[in-house]
């Protein structure tokens, strides 16, 4: 197979390596700042080092709960029986009781806003029958989402040597949660919740300090330290900051704020291609059409350092021969970005249309063409 390279010019776009923008000093064991739209890392330290996630585990518990609601296997007004295990859950609680009715919706709010471990166990049991079965689903979902350095042992985040994740996996999980379940994400911005006549505040201090912050989750154990994932949207841009292992509640908020400000102040969001814009027409063999438009199914937006005048070089690499059938959304090429002949990033390019297999004579002709090539 031979690679066909298309050199494209990008007018008026500017780029420099993210590394040319000095990262702020962050007092945490590990941290990461990403652009939500592109998933780009704008600043990081030890982002792939395994850590204890503490209550940040609840992000995956919420993700699976939202999926169950969307699939209809759970209902928001469904009353959930409270088991003895859920009632006696250790750590932070929303104070559910075996003989007091509680709904899935209340449990979700108790898990997210009050960080209730008891709510996590009850939701896990409602969804999968047992917490152990639910944890199996958590690990399967982690693999599906590409969280290669994540493994769960419980639904709430209780310490366990085999319960771990990384700053990068956490950032990508939040990215998926916001993308896949936007209807439920506003819960993360609620500042307090009352259940069983007990009102508890959201532990994310930035909800009070920065009006652009609308989530996401705090965590704390003795081994994990104080952790915070904060997301802020200013104008059309959203950034996600992951801060792990600080020494205090106040410090995790301060350092997350520092990272968010760094990203918004030092990077611009530039839309390189619009949704469904054809970057190129790629040759297709044995298809009902001889070409297929290649591009992105959503707007392709990158976070680029401010004040740079060098033009970006873009290469579209397509593996040939490309054989039908080709499905819409199938990756058919890679967009490689570079500056001063130094690699900067690679992004998958997909087919914008479906190309079915051609008839007998069309396939036979292309077989002959490929033979001579």
For each residue, the residues with C-beta under 8 A, 3 or more apart:
1: 319 320 321
2: 320
3: 317 318 319 320
4: 283 317 318 320
5: 315 316 317
6: 279 280 315 316 318
7: 313 314 315
8: 279 280 314 315 316
9: 311 314
10: 13 272 311 312 313 314
11:
12:
13: 10 270 272 304 311 312
14: 270 304 308 309 310 311 312
15: 302 304 305 308 310 311 312 337 339 344
16: 20 21 304 305 308 310 339
17: 20 305 339 342 344
18: 21 40 41 42 43 267 303 305
19:
20: 16 17 305
21: 16 18 42 43 266 267 305
22:
23: 26 43 44 45 262
24: 43 258 259 262
25:
26: 23 31 45 243 255 258 259
27: 246 247 251 255
28: 31 45 225 243 244 245 246 252 255
29: 46 49 51 225 244 245 246
30: 45 46 47 49 51 166 167 242 244 245
31: 26 28 43 44 45 46 47 167 241 242 243 244 255 259
32: 41 43 44 45 47 167 168 170 171 241 242
33: 41 42 43 44 239 240 241 242 259 260 262 263
34: 39 40 41 42 171 175 239 240 242
35: 38 39 40 42 237 238 239 263 267 269 301 302 303
36: 39 175 178 231 237 238 239 240
37: 237 238 269 299 301 303
38: 35 300 301 302 303 347
39: 34 35 36 172 175
40: 18 34 35 302 303 345
41: 18 32 33 34 44 47 168
42: 18 21 33 34 35 239 262 263 266 267 303
43: 18 21 23 24 31 32 33 259 262 263
44: 23 31 32 33 41 47 167 168
45: 23 26 28 30 31 32
46: 29 30 31 49 167
47: 30 31 32 41 44 166 167 168 171 242
48: 149 166 167 168
49: 29 30 46 166 167
50: 149 164 165 166
51: 29 30 164 165 166 167 224 244 245
52: 159 163 164 221 223 224
53: 56 57 157 163 164 165 170 219 224 227
54: 57 157 159 219 220 221 224 227
55: 58 92 115 117 156 157 217 218 219 220 227
56: 53 59 157 165 170 217 218 219 227 229
57: 53 54 60 61 152 154 155 156 157 163 165 219
58: 55 61 62 111 112 115 120 155 156 157 217
59: 56 62 63 170 173 174 177 216 217 229
60: 57 63 64 138 141 142 152 173
61: 57 58 64 65 111 120 123 124 134 138 155 156
62: 58 59 65 66 108 111 112 177 184
63: 59 60 66 67 141 173 176 177 180 181
64: 60 61 67 68 127 134 137 138 141
65: 61 62 68 69 74 104 108 111 123 127
66: 62 63 69 70 177 180 181 184
67: 63 64 70 71 141 180 181
68: 64 65 71 73 74 127
69: 65 66 72 74 75 76 104 184
70: 66 67 181
71: 67 68
72: 69 75
73: 68 127
74: 65 68 69 78 104 126 127
75: 69 72 78 104
76: 69 103 104 105 108
77: 103 104 105
78: 74 75 103 104 126
79: 101 102 103
80: 102 103 104 107 122 123 125 126
81: 98
82: 86 87 96 97 98 100 102 118 122
83: 86 87 98 121 122 125
84: 87 88 98
85: 88 89 121 125 131
86: 82 83 89 96 118 119 121 122 125
87: 82 83 84 96 97 98 118
88: 84 85
89: 85 86 93 116 117 118 120 121 156
90: 117 158
91: 117 156 158
92: 55 114 115 116 117
93: 89 96 114 116 117 118 119
94: 107 110 111 114 116 118 119 193 195 196 198 200
95: 116 118 195 196 198
96: 82 86 87 93 100 102 107 110 116 118 119 122 195 196
97: 82 87 100 196
98: 81 82 83 84 87
99:
100: 82 96 97 196
101: 79
102: 79 80 82 96 106 107 122 195
103: 76 77 78 79 80 106 107
104: 65 69 74 75 76 77 78 80 107 108 123 126
105: 76 77 108 109
106: 102 103 109 110 195
107: 80 94 96 102 103 104 110 111 116 119 122 123 126
108: 62 65 76 104 105 111 112 119 123 184 187
109: 105 106 112 113 114 187 190 193 195
110: 94 96 106 107 113 114 116 118 119 193 195
111: 58 61 62 65 94 107 108 114 115 116 119 120 123
112: 58 62 108 109 115 187 188 190 217
113: 109 110 187 190 191 192 193 200 202
114: 92 93 94 109 110 111 119 193 195 200
115: 55 58 92 111 112 203 217 218
116: 89 92 93 94 95 96 107 110 111 119 120
117: 55 89 90 91 92 93 120 121 156 157 158
118: 82 86 87 89 93 94 95 96 110 121 122
119: 86 93 94 96 107 108 110 111 114 116 122 123
120: 58 61 89 111 116 117 123 124 155 156
121: 83 85 86 89 117 118 124 125 131 155 156
122: 80 82 83 86 96 102 107 118 119 125 126
123: 61 65 80 104 107 108 111 119 120 126 127 155
124: 61 120 121 127 128 130 131 134 135 155
125: 80 83 85 86 121 122 128 129 130 131 134
126: 74 78 80 104 107 122 123
127: 64 65 68 73 74 123 124 134 137
128: 124 125 131 133 134 136 137
129: 125 133
130: 124 125 133 134
131: 85 121 124 125 128 134 135 154 155
132: 135 136
133: 128 129 130 136 137
134: 61 64 124 125 127 128 130 131 137 138 155
135: 124 131 132 138 139 152 153 154 155
136: 128 132 133 139 140
137: 64 127 128 133 134 140 141
138: 60 61 64 134 135 141 142 152 155
139: 135 136 142 143 151 152
140: 136 137 143 144
141: 60 63 64 67 137 138 144 145
142: 60 138 139 145 147 150 151 152 169
143: 139 140 146 147 148
144: 140 141
145: 141 142 172 173 176
146: 143 172
147: 142 143 150 165 169 172 173
148: 143 169
149: 48 50 164 165 166 168 169
150: 142 147 164 165 166 169 173
151: 139 142 162 163 164 165
152: 57 60 135 138 139 142 155 163
153: 135 158 160 162 163
154: 57 131 135 157 158 160 163
155: 57 58 61 120 121 123 124 131 134 135 138 152
156: 55 57 58 61 89 91 117 120 121
157: 53 54 55 56 57 58 117 154 163 219 221
158: 90 91 117 153 154 163
159: 52 54 163 221 223 224
160: 153 154 163
161:
162: 151 153
163: 52 53 57 151 152 153 154 157 158 159 160
164: 50 51 52 53 149 150 151
165: 50 51 53 56 57 147 149 150 151 169 170
166: 30 47 48 49 50 51 149 150 169 170
167: 30 31 32 44 46 47 48 49 51 170 171 242 244
168: 32 41 44 47 48 149 171 172
169: 142 147 148 149 150 165 166 172 173
170: 32 53 56 59 165 166 167 173 174 229 242 244
171: 32 34 47 167 168 174 175 229 240 242
172: 39 145 146 147 168 169 175 176
173: 59 60 63 145 147 150 169 170 176 177
174: 59 170 171 177 178 215 216 229 231 240 242
175: 34 36 39 171 172 178 179 240
176: 63 145 172 173 179 180
177: 59 62 63 66 173 174 180 181 185 216
178: 36 174 175 181 182 185 215 231 238
179: 175 176 182
180: 63 66 67 176 177
181: 63 66 67 70 177 178 184 185
182: 178 179 185
183:
184: 62 66 69 108 181 187
185: 177 178 181 182 188 214 215
186: 189 190 214
187: 108 109 112 113 184 190
188: 112 185 204 214 215 216 217
189: 186 207 213 214 215
190: 109 112 113 186 187 193 202
191: 113 201 202 207 208
192: 113 199 200 201 202
193: 94 109 110 113 114 190 199 200 202
194: 197 198 199 200
195: 94 95 96 102 106 109 110 114 198
196: 94 95 96 97 100
197: 194
198: 94 95 194 195
199: 192 193 194
200: 94 113 114 192 193 194
201: 191 192
202: 113 190 191 192 193 207
203: 115 218 249
204: 188 207 213 215 216 217 218 228 230 253
205: 208 209 249 250 253
206: 209 210 213 228 230 232 253 256 257
207: 189 191 202 204 210 213 214
208: 191 205
209: 205 206 213 253 257
210: 206 207 213 232 257 260
211:
212: 232 233 234
213: 189 204 206 207 209 210 230 231 232 260
214: 185 186 188 189 207 231 232 233
215: 174 178 185 188 189 204 229 230 231
216: 59 174 177 188 204 229 230 231 240
217: 55 56 58 59 112 115 188 204 228 229
218: 55 56 115 203 204 226 227 228 249 252
219: 53 54 55 56 57 157 224 226 227 228
220: 54 55 224 225 226 227 249
221: 52 54 157 159 224 225
222:
223: 52 159
224: 51 52 53 54 159 219 220 221 227 244 245
225: 28 29 220 221 244 245 246 247
226: 218 219 220 245 246 247 248 249 251 252
227: 53 54 55 56 218 219 220 224 243 244 245 246 252
228: 204 206 217 218 219 241 242 243 246 252 253 256
229: 56 59 170 171 174 215 216 217 240 241 242 243 256
230: 204 206 213 215 216 240 241 243 253 256 257 259 260
231: 36 174 178 213 214 215 216 238 239 240 241
232: 206 210 212 213 214 238 239 241 260 264
233: 212 214 236 237 238
234: 212 237 264
235:
236: 233 269
237: 35 36 37 233 234 264 269 303
238: 35 36 37 178 231 232 233
239: 33 34 35 36 42 231 232 259 260 263 264
240: 33 34 36 171 174 175 216 229 230 231
241: 31 32 33 228 229 230 231 232 256 259 260 263
242: 30 31 32 33 34 47 167 170 171 174 228 229
243: 26 28 31 227 228 229 230 246 252 255 256 259
244: 28 29 30 31 51 167 170 224 225 227
245: 28 29 30 51 224 225 226 227
246: 27 28 29 225 226 227 228 243 251 252 255
247: 27 225 226 251
248: 226 251 252
249: 203 205 218 220 226 252 253
250: 205 253 254
251: 27 226 246 247 248 254 255
252: 28 218 226 227 228 243 246 248 249 255 256
253: 204 205 206 209 228 230 249 250 256 257
254: 250 251 257 258
255: 26 27 28 31 243 246 251 252 258 259
256: 206 228 229 230 241 243 252 253 259 260
257: 206 209 210 230 253 254 260 261
258: 24 26 254 255 261 262
259: 24 26 31 33 43 230 239 241 243 255 256 262 263
260: 33 210 213 230 232 239 241 256 257 263 264
261: 257 258 264 265
262: 23 24 33 42 43 258 259 265 266
263: 33 35 42 43 239 241 259 260 266 267 303
264: 232 234 237 239 260 261 267
265: 261 262
266: 21 42 262 263 305 306
267: 18 21 35 42 263 264 303 304 305 306
268: 303 304 305 306
269: 35 37 236 237 301 302 303 304
270: 13 14 301 302 303 304
271: 274 299 300 301
272: 10 13 300 301 302 314
273: 277 279 295 296 299 300
274: 271 277 299 300
275: 296 297 298 299
276: 295 296 297 352
277: 273 274 295 296
278: 281 293 294 295 352
279: 6 8 273 294 295 296 316 335 349
280: 6 8 293 294 316 318 333
281: 278 291 292 293 294
282: 291 292 293 294 318 322 332 333
283: 4 290 291 320 321 322
284: 287 289 290 291 292 322 323 324 326 355
285: 321 322 323 324 366 369 370
286: 323 324 357 358 362 363 366 367
287: 284 290 292 323 324 325 326 355 356 357 358 362
288: 324 355 356 357 358 359 362
289: 284 292 353 355
290: 283 284 287
291: 281 282 283 284
292: 281 282 284 287 289 322 326 332 351 352 353 355
293: 278 280 281 282 351 352 353
294: 278 279 280 281 282 316 318 332 333 349 350 351 352
295: 273 276 277 278 279 349 350 352
296: 273 275 276 277 279 299 300 349 350
297: 275 276 329 350 352
298: 275
299: 37 271 273 274 275 296
300: 38 271 272 273 274 296 347
301: 35 37 38 269 270 271 272
302: 15 35 38 40 269 270 272 337 345
303: 18 35 37 38 40 42 237 263 267 268 269 270
304: 13 14 15 16 267 268 269 270 308
305: 15 16 17 18 20 21 266 267 268 308
306: 266 267 268
307:
308: 14 15 16 304 305
309: 14
310: 14 15 16 339 340
311: 9 10 13 14 15
312: 10 13 14 15 337 338 339 344
313: 7 10 337 338 339
314: 7 8 9 10 272 335 336 337
315: 5 6 7 8 335 336 338
316: 5 6 8 279 280 294 333 334 335 336 349
317: 3 4 5 333 334 335 336
318: 3 4 6 280 282 294 322 332 333 349
319: 1 3 322 332 333
320: 1 2 3 4 283
321: 1 283 285 370 373
322: 282 283 284 285 292 318 319 326 332
323: 284 285 286 287 326
324: 284 285 286 287 288 355 356 357 358
325: 287 354 355 356 357
326: 284 287 292 322 323 330 332 351 354 355
327: 330 351 354
328: 350 351 352 353 354
329: 297 350 351
330: 326 327 350 351
331: 334 348 349 350
332: 282 292 294 318 319 322 326 349 350 351
333: 280 282 294 316 317 318 319 348 349
334: 316 317 331 346 347 348 349
335: 279 314 315 316 317 346 347 348 349
336: 314 315 316 317 343 345 346
337: 15 302 312 313 314 343 344 345 346 347
338: 312 313 315 341 342 343 344
339: 15 16 17 310 312 313 342 344
340: 310
341: 338
342: 17 338 339
343: 336 337 338 346
344: 15 17 312 337 338 339
345: 40 302 336 337
346: 334 335 336 337 343
347: 38 300 334 335 337
348: 331 333 334 335
349: 279 294 295 296 316 318 331 332 333 334 335
350: 294 295 296 297 328 329 330 331 332
351: 292 293 294 326 327 328 329 330 332 354 355
352: 276 278 292 293 294 295 297 328
353: 289 292 293 328
354: 325 326 327 328 351
355: 284 287 288 289 292 324 325 326 351
356: 287 288 324 325
357: 286 287 288 324 325 363
358: 286 287 288 324 361 362 363 366
359: 288 362 363
360: 363 364
361: 358 364 365
362: 286 287 288 358 359 365 366
363: 286 357 358 359 360 366 367
364: 360 361 367 368
365: 361 362 368 369
366: 285 286 358 362 363 369 370
367: 286 363 364 370 371
368: 364 365 371 372
369: 285 365 366 372 373
370: 285 321 366 367 373
371: 367 368
372: 368 369
373: 321 369 370
